[in-house]
Amino acid sequence: MSTEVELDEKVAFDKQTVYSKNLVIYNDEVNTFDYVIDSLVKVCKHETVQAEQCTWIIHYNGKCAVKEGDMDDLLPMRRALNERGIDAKIH
């Protein structure tokens, strides 16, 4: 592999590392499993199985990163989840 290609790959990786954020949902004692699953499907476009897995992780670990991306993509999802009463933050 040439040095130029190696540098291009490193720059692309570094940009992803710097700019990539996570949408994290925190556990609460208010929302039901079905409500959180439905919200992940509708807001984050998860498949049902993926939403179920995230919901169990939230339940047992207290939180789960449900989506990775840039702020422009994650901010509307966070707002929509917050409007649904789900504690979501971007980290």
Secondary structure, DSSP 8 states (H G I E B T S, - for coil): --HHHHHHHHHHHHHHHHH-EEEEEE--SSS-HHHHHHHHHHHH---HHHHHHHHHHHHHHSEEEEEEE-HHHHHHHHHHHHHTT--EEE-
